[in-house]
């Protein structure tokens, strides 16, 4: 990760007996201004910052364009933790994105530090699944198979590299539209997995050191002694939740008690859909009885279609 020009981190203490002796100050998080131009030292590419388009637990996402007139997105990490902790998180996320390159994982272009603030530049996707599913013409039964084929390929690739994403939901899965510049009316839809910020090696997963929103906690992340150890099958649970939301056509968030009592699986079993078996299997509370892999999930989705 490159460093751009940084603001000074030394100043004179007003109470010092030696006023000419500088003291270190903590680095100050400085978000970008609208239309600000920022150049990365590593790539020499200049980015023009646009409007805020998203916000997650760990970062803000802005539109941006680069020197080549590409429409991109830039994630700016929130100042949660010490400067060193945020820097290490940014470096680790960038390294994971560089390592896990796949056609259905959002592409990372650049990463750098500017004014003690950490930037990661991605391809810009058209919409998140949460936004896409709100469209008037959206039909989850129609879109689910294509969406699942794209997303499960990305998840399979992540697992083949011994990582677990841990954070698959409608805000982190995106719709990308490829346009032909010579034929602008023709579009190709692709579904992309994004945000590897809290992805971990499977061997490092632990309920005590995994940061998850309450509504994202799989049963084993709440009571591992009852439901089993945390591993890549947690991604299958999260994919099941997402696909269930797509079929129903409405956002879903379950409480801790709902998760522990198996309400997501019960809801899947109540649906009149050819995907019911695949969904309920992925949402089983006990990991040993749950869908074991992305390939198995894909086979199950095709069992009754």
N, C-alpha and C positions, 0 to 999 in steps of 0.2 A: 504494500500500500504506500503510495507516494505521499509526500507532504508538500503542500503549497506554502506560500508565504504565511507565517504565523504572526499573531500579535505578540508584543513583548510580554514576558512572564516575570519580569523583575521590576521592582519599584523601591522607593525609599520609605522606610517606616517613619511616620511623623513623630514617634516617641523615641526614636533611636538616638543614642548618644553620638553615633557616628553617622550623620545624615547622608554621607556619600557612599555608605555601604548598602548595596542593593539586597533586597530579600525576595525570595521566590513567592509568587502568588499562584493560586490555583488557576488552571486554565478555565476560560469562560466559554460556555457553549454559545455560539452565535449563529442563529439560523439565517438563511439567505433572504435577501429582499426580492420582491417581484421584479422581473426583468434583469436581475443581476447576472453579469457574465463572470464565470469562474473557469479557470483553465487548470487542467490536470497536468502536473509536471511529468508524470509517467508517460502519457499518451500525447501530450501537447494539444489535446482536443479541448475546445472551449464550449462550455454548456451555458445556454441561456435559460434561467430558471423561470418556469411558468407558474400556473396556479396550483393550489393544494388540491389533490384529487383523492387522497385517502389518509387514514390514520389508524395505526395499530397500537398494540400495547408497548412496542419497543421503538416505533419510528413513525415519521411523517413521510408521505409520498407526494412528490411534486411532478407535474409535467415539466419536460425540458426538451430543448432541441440542441443538436451539436453542430459543429463546423460543417458537417456533410449534409445538413438539413434533415437528419433523421429525427423522427418523433420518438422520444424516449421517456423514461420515467426515472426519477432519482429518489432513492430512499435515504433519509437523513435520520440517523440514530438519535433517539431521545437521550438526554443526559441522566439516565438512570444508573446510579452507581458512580464510582470514581472515574476519573479520566482514563486511568490504566485499564479498568474493567471494560469501559465502552470501547476503547481502542482495540482491546483483545477480542471483543465480541465482533467488531467490524472486520477485523483481519480473518477471524475464523469463518464468518459467514461468506466472505469473499472467496476464501480457499475452498469451501464446500461447493460453492457455485462453479468455480473453475474446474473442480474435480468431477462434479456431477453434471456434465454437459449432455443434454439429450434433446431431441426435437420437441418433446412435450414438457420440458422444464424451461422456465423463463431464462433467456440468455443474458448473461452479465457482460457488460462492455468495459467497465472501468470502476475503480475505487480509489479514493484519495481522502486526505485530511485537509481542511481549509478552516482557518481561524478556530482551531481546536474542535471542529465539528466534522463528523465522519459521513462521507457520501458514498453510496453504492449506486451505480448507473445500470439500469436494466433496459431491455426492450419494453416498449409500452404496449400493453394489451388493450383491447377495445373495452371490455367490461369484465367485472367479476361475475361468477355464477349467481351470486345474490342479486346483482343488478339485472342480469340477463333473464332470470326467472320471473322478473316482474313485468316483462313485456306482454302486451295484450295477446299476441299470437303464440306465446310460449306454451308448448305442450310437453310436459315432462316425459310422458310415455314415448313420444316421438324422438326426443333428444337423448334419452338416457343411454341407449346402447352405444351411440357414437361417442358421447361424453365419457362413458365408462371405458371404452376401448382406448381412448387417448390417455385418460388419467391413469388407468391401471398399468399401461406400458411404462409411464414415468415412475410410478411407485415400484414396479418390478425392478426397474433399473436402479433406483435408490437402494432397494433391498439387496440386489446383487453386489452392490458396493459396501454392504454391511452397515448401512445407515438406516435409521428409522426417522421418518419426517416428523411425526408427533403432532402436527398442527394442520391437518387437512380439513378444510371447511370451505363454505361458499365464498368467503372473503379472500381465500388464498388459492382458489382455482379460477382461472381466467379464460375468457373467450378471446382468441386472436383471429383477426381477419386479414388474410393476405390479399392484397389488391394488385391487379395487373395495371401498371401505369399506362399501358397502351389501350387497355380495355377496362376503364374504371368501373363499369357496371357489373363486372364479373368478380365474385368474391369467394374465397375458400375459408371455411370455418375450421379452426383448430382449438382444442382445449389444452390449457397449459397449467402445470403445477408450479406454484411460486412460493416464495418466502421460506427459505431453509434456515432461518435464524435460530430456531431451537432444535433443528435436526441433530441427532446424536448417533454415534456408533452404537450398534445394538448392545455391545458389551458394557457400555457406560450407562445404560438406562437404569433408573432407580426412582421409585416414587418420592424419595426424599429430596432429590436434586433436579427433578423435572418440573419446569415452570409451565403450568397449564391453567387456562381459565376454568372456573368451576364447571361451566356447562360443557367443556371439552373433555372432562375427565372420564375415561373409560372405567368400567368396574374395577379392573385390576390396579388402576392408579389410585383408587380409593381404599380398597381392601385386598391387597395382594395375597394375604394369607388365605382368603376365602376363594378368590377367583383366579389366581395364578400369577406368575411372574410377568412383568412388562417386557414385551419384545415386539417384533414387527407386526404381530397380529393386532396391536393397537391401531395401526394404520388401517387395517381391514375394518375395524369397528368404526373409525372416523369416515372411511369411504362409504360404509353402510348408512351412517347418519346423513351424509351428503346426498346419496342417491335416494334415500327415503324422502328427504326434503324436496328433491327434484320431482319425484313422482307425485307427491301431494300438492306441490306448487305453492308452498308457504314456508316461511322460516320456522325452524324447529329448535327449541332450546329446552333441555330437560333438567330438572332439579337433581340434586344429589340423591334424594329418596327415589325419584323416578328411575335413575340409572341403576341403583342398587336393587330395585324391585323388578327390573326388566321391562319397563314401559316401552322403550324404543322397539324391542323385539315384538311385543304384543301389538303395537301399532302396525308393524310390518305384516304380521300374520292376519290382521283384519282387512288388508287391502285386497281388492279384486284386480290383480295384475299378474301377468305371467312372470314377473320378476320377484314375486313374493318369497319363494324359497331362497333365492340368492340373498335377498335382503335380511330375512330373519336369521339365516345362518351366520351372516357377518355380524349380527348384533347380539349374539349369544353372550351371556355374561361370563361364563367360564371359558377361558382362552383355549383349553384343550378341546372344546367342542365347537369352536368358532372356525370360520374360514381361515385356512392356514397361510394362504399366499395370494398374490395378485393374479397369478395364472389360474388358481383354483376358483377365484371369484369370477373371472372371465368365463370359465367353463360353466359355472353355475348359472350365470346370466343367460347363457345360450341353451340351457337345458330345456326350458319350456317356451322358447320364442319361435 
